[in-house]
Amino acid sequence: MATFTSSLPDDILQQLAAVASRLNLPKNRVIEKALRVYLEQLDKAAFARSYKKMSQDADMLNIAEEGLAEYYKDIIAQDED
């Protein structure tokens, strides 16, 4: 595990100390958990943006619709078996 040193505003450090004390965790664990959640949210936001952008692309919509039509045909065929 690597060591990272950073400066934070006093109010955030106070909040961090309070949360760490309340949760009975070291401050670095609170920071690690918070950073993991934040990075996950960034990934989810990027994923959502890509879908929004793709929804404006007529070619991508056609590909998706064709794929759904084929999927529907497969489901019907399985039901008939």
C-alpha positions in Angstrom: 0.0 0.0 0.0 1.3 3.4 -0.9 1.5 6.5 1.3 -0.3 9.6 0.2 0.0 13.0 1.9 -2.4 15.8 1.3 -3.7 19.1 2.8 -7.4 19.6 3.6 -9.4 22.6 4.8 -9.7 22.7 8.6 -13.5 22.3 8.5 -13.2 19.0 6.5 -10.5 17.7 8.9 -12.8 18.5 11.8 -15.7 16.6 10.1 -13.4 13.8 9.3 -12.2 13.5 12.9 -15.8 13.5 14.2 -16.9 10.8 11.7 -13.9 8.7 12.4 -14.5 8.9 16.1 -18.2 8.1 15.8 -17.5 5.1 13.5 -14.5 4.0 15.6 -12.4 3.9 12.4 -9.0 5.5 11.6 -9.3 8.6 9.5 -7.5 7.0 6.6 -10.2 4.3 6.4 -12.9 6.9 6.3 -11.1 8.7 3.5 -10.6 5.5 1.6 -14.2 4.5 1.9 -15.4 8.0 0.9 -13.0 8.1 -2.1 -14.1 4.6 -3.3 -17.8 5.7 -3.2 -16.9 9.0 -5.0 -14.9 7.2 -7.7 -17.7 4.7 -8.2 -20.2 7.6 -8.6 -18.0 9.2 -11.2 -17.9 5.9 -13.2 -21.7 5.6 -13.0 -22.1 9.2 -14.2 -19.8 8.6 -17.1 -21.7 5.5 -18.0 -25.0 7.4 -17.9 -23.6 10.2 -20.1 -22.4 7.6 -22.6 -26.0 6.2 -22.8 -27.5 9.6 -23.1 -25.0 10.5 -25.9 -25.7 7.1 -27.6 -29.5 7.8 -27.5 -28.9 10.7 -29.8 -27.1 8.5 -32.4 -29.5 7.2 -35.0 -27.2 4.4 -36.0 -26.8 3.2 -32.5 -30.6 3.3 -32.0 -31.1 1.2 -35.1 -28.5 -1.4 -33.9 -30.2 -1.6 -30.5 -33.7 -2.0 -32.1 -32.5 -4.6 -34.5 -30.9 -6.5 -31.6 -34.1 -6.3 -29.6 -36.1 -7.6 -32.6 -33.8 -10.6 -32.9 -34.0 -11.2 -29.1 -37.8 -11.1 -29.3 -37.8 -13.6 -32.2 -35.6 -15.9 -30.1 -38.0 -15.7 -27.1 -41.0 -16.5 -29.3 -39.1 -19.5 -30.9 -38.2 -20.8 -27.5 -41.8 -20.6 -26.3 -42.9 -22.6 -29.4 -40.6 -25.4 -28.6 
